[in-house]
Amino acid sequence: MFKAFNVSVIGTSHLEKEIVCQDAAGSYGGDKYGFAVVSDGHGSKKHFRSDIGSKIAVEAAAEAITEFLENEEYTKRLFTDCEKTLRDLENNIIYRWNVFVKKHWTENPVSREDLDEFFGGKDIVGKERAIYGATLIAAVMTENYWFAIQIGDGSCVTMTGDENAAIFIPEDDRLVFGYTTSLCDSNANENFRHYFSDIMPEGIMVSTDGVADSFTEDGFLKFNVKMLNFFASQDNALEELEKFLPELSAKGSKDDVSISGVYFAGEQYA
């Protein structure tokens, strides 16, 4: 059996500037599998609907992953052609995100005045998705394998029984000085990174960059281990995390902070 949790908290700086939370998170825990998802909207001037884009990203990922895990043919392909199979899943998420974005854009049109203000009068026909730009990280655990996919910044940490924590998804050297890849990129399918393994961890946590930016690297990994153990042993863990994250943002990055986790709730936690 798998258990999962997720929390999103608005950052201190966003409260001070009266800006909405740009993060979104989701999770699912069931008998056969569980998954954790976070997304961080870019929040800059031209991405003025990125808070909606991040929510759409979580929804699109949850739908695509659930469909994937419920189809045995898809999951079998992970062991015969992992690269193509995960690319297909990522493309499915991108497709769904774009469909949802187009629907929201159509139902909630943007005025010409707003477009001129945010884009300086430039023609953005066909580029509407930029307004909704967001990152995405998703981690999946099943009885026989796990995998994680990511576009943009943020972290995915796996934890094992000896209380070790590690980041497995390959780094993207381009993510410096505030730059990040995004679901709104025209080549988003080329910018996803992923990892697959049949060596099972006890749990996986994904988080937006506001969390890691509030710690040293070693402190961040220890925090993930502590959170996994806390959720595995305490009934009030979610409530305590919801209280702690605003303090973390205030003392650390001051950014929005989101955490989503999935873990095996088996005998080792009895």
Secondary structure, DSSP 8 states (H G I E B T S, - for coil): -EEEEEEEE--HHHHHHT----EEEEEEE-SSEEEEEEEEB--SGGGTTHHHHHHHHHHHHHHHHHHHHT-HHHHHHHHH-HHHHHHHHHHHHHHHHHHHHHHHHHHS---HHHHHHHHTT---TT-GGGGG-B-EEEEEEESS-EEEEEESS-EEEEE-TTS-EEE-S---TT--TT----TTSTTHHHH-EEEEESS--SEEEEE-HHHHTTS-HHHHHHHHHHHHHHHHH-TTHHHHHHHHHHHHHHHTT-S-EEEEEEEE-SGGG-
